[in-house]
Amino acid sequence: MKLPNLQEAKIRNSREVQYIDAQIVRDLSLFKGKNYFIKTYGCQMNVHDTELIKNLVEGIGFTEVEKMEDADLVILNTCAIRENAHDKVFGFLGRCKHEKETRPDMIICVCGCMAQEPSVCEEILDRHKYIDIVFGTHNMHDLPNLLIDKIKKTTIEVPSIEGDVIEGLEYTRDSHISAWVNIMYGCDKFCTYCIVPYTRGKQRSRRSANILSEVEKLALEGYKEVTLLGQNVNAYGKDLQDELSFPELLSKVSDIGIPRIRFVTSHPWDFTDELIEVIATRENIMPYIHLPLQSGSSRILKLMGRRYTKEEYLTLFDKIKKNIPNVAITTDIIVGFPGETEEDFLDTLEVVRKCEYDNAFTFIFSPRVGTPAEKMKDDTPLSEKESRLARLNCLVNDYSLKANQKYLNEVVEVLVTGPSDKGENKVCGYTDTMKLVNVIAPKDTIGKITKVKITEAKSFSLNGEVVR
Ligand code: SF4
């Protein structure tokens, strides 16, 4: 969002593009030449939200810097999924507070899922008065106005109602190779441990015409990869009348012709045969699926409100493996959910043994304030949960290594996304199955899909060399 001149100056407001008056333009000039620093916690949704925030603040004159100490505006885009996220955010805010003591004009903003929690807003009002602006997940697009308001006073504006989907937002994308595209916001599943339906609101799908035109624009700009983003992408369109289903949307996105199409995250409940067929038959839809398990015990899955049993999950898993050639599947698993017994945990290990996941993100249950699981009786000692997690991780890591070893001496296509941190002469990128590969190759391979022979397999990455 650039401001060409006073007459044409405009700002995207909550529902529409509005012309702003001269006073606001004068206020906006306050930010010209100022620097901002943004720190992002959490999932891809937050990473993509940060791209929106960057565009908004750069549009009113701020320039990004790499250190909080050099910034006039510090923004923390927070996550509420894990309990320790709270400690991390307030730990970093302690540093900001210290900096602000020497530079009182510095503006500190907290936004994202944690800011959407009423208990956190109260904590900020009571105990963290140095924070200037708090905004939620539903009014990010309003940040320029909140900054203008802040010049006069501390601003806490966190709408509890999500409102309509807002179109026409622009992003300062981190990559020119790979782009995120939101296809929906929020979630209606209300898994009993999850804070997302409260912090991100009910499911709201974007209209497919808007999604497709965003992807077409990315294609024209030369993007090699697009990832369709949502809390539960398979449920896309179910909240709208006369809208495409997710498999239909995916097919139309595939038709646009970007070389690599991905999507996250899937809920097993909404994973249909039609979706499997679309992935299996479209060359540019990547054979990689993140299919959260959460628990292998049907009893615990019921307590979690996950809407599938162990057997139903395994049937779906087998169907995906059978129908999509060379598909890689990763998962999420929670250990120590309230009431989880050793027997329940053994069920989880059994599913992991059957599925031999390419990778799994494993966590000890941490209660989120306001969710049903927070009130469930939990008498398993933390030491027992930690021991279960260690046992699970041992198994998961063995299967990750085994899955990666299948690539040894194979030639794979890698989309090179940037320099590698494994050596000056190396770049890194991803296979179609989302395996991270470090390759000795010149920097001009960045942005290209390159043939690579795999020479070494580790648990979490592969090494390779370019095939000439
Ligand atoms: S489907 Fe995912 S985002 Fe939605 S409530 Fe369940 S865990 Fe949370």
Residues whose N, C-alpha, C, O or C-beta is under 5 A from the ligand:
A	BS01	SF4	C187 K189 F190 C191 C194 V196 Q231 N232 H267
